[in-house]
Amino acid sequence: MLRVLILGGTSDVAELASRISDITGVEAITSLAGRTREPVLPVGNVRVGGFGGVTGLVEYLQHQQIDVLIDATHPFANHISWNGAIAATEAGIPRLLVNRPPWEKLLGDHWIEVENITNAAAALEHQAKRVFLTIGRQEISAFTHLQEMWFLMRMIDPLPANVITPPGFVLCDRGPFNLENEREILTHHQIDTIVSKNSGGNATYPKIIAAREMGVKVVMVNRPPIPPGEEVPDVESAVMWLLDKVNLQ
Ligand code: NAP
């Protein structure tokens, strides 16, 4: 048996775990951070919660006798990806990063590209009045000083009561989102600017299409650097990579 640990956190993970469960001679455990209240659970074995940094992850890999690590976390989940890379090296096992390609700017897009969330907040100043904030809930505090703007803040789960938000409305919803829905949001709330991470993939891309159609600006946060190592763009290629490992056994 080849034992695989999948680091989860994206919509691709359910498909990846399902495809891996069909491979004879492979046993997988999917690990979720436990951030969302009702996560979409992949098939097979699932564990939830942090490992306790690199040390905890190395211990876990060794204790569970993991042979292969597949990192299918979100492109902005930087800590766990670097921890995974270091831990896999320390444990002496191969690691693969499933890194879906970022969105490319197309004709008609009005993007303001920034390097991080703090710069995204700075880019809004003197430019935006009604903002669709689609960065999740963890970094909302970077926008609280922008009291003269109005924000529609979309996230999966409600914020804890003690979190201070900028003026506006919290919309709890989970992707995938369709184009009609995104057009309706931009129109109904008279949005002039979207703030988005460059997550790539199809599930959250319709807002970018709607912005292009309607001449809405997008403050696009570019991705943080990824750890060096083997990398594939999608689930299909990850399955092929894993099949090679099985065949080498
Ligand atoms: P992060 O900053 O990279 O990770 C913070 C800590 O959370 C890690 O050090 C680790 O704790 C724990 N963790 C993260 N992913 C884990 C996993 N799959 N299994 C076990 N522990 C995990 O990540 P984040 O940005 O807070 O995101 C948390 C989760 O939400 C990730 O799995 C990510 O894929 C998903 N997500 C993130 C974003 C985003 O924009 N950041 C968007 C969509 C989904 P220990 O150090 O204790 O091991």
Boltz pocket constraint, residues with backbone or C-beta under 6 A from the ligand:
constraints:
  - pocket:
      binder: B
      contacts: [[A, 6], [A, 7], [A, 8], [A, 9], [A, 10], [A, 31], [A, 32], [A, 33], [A, 35], [A, 47], [A, 48], [A, 49], [A, 50], [A, 51], [A, 52], [A, 53], [A, 54], [A, 56], [A, 57], [A, 72], [A, 73], [A, 74], [A, 76], [A, 77], [A, 78], [A, 79], [A, 80], [A, 81], [A, 83], [A, 135], [A, 136], [A, 197]]
      max_distance: 6.0
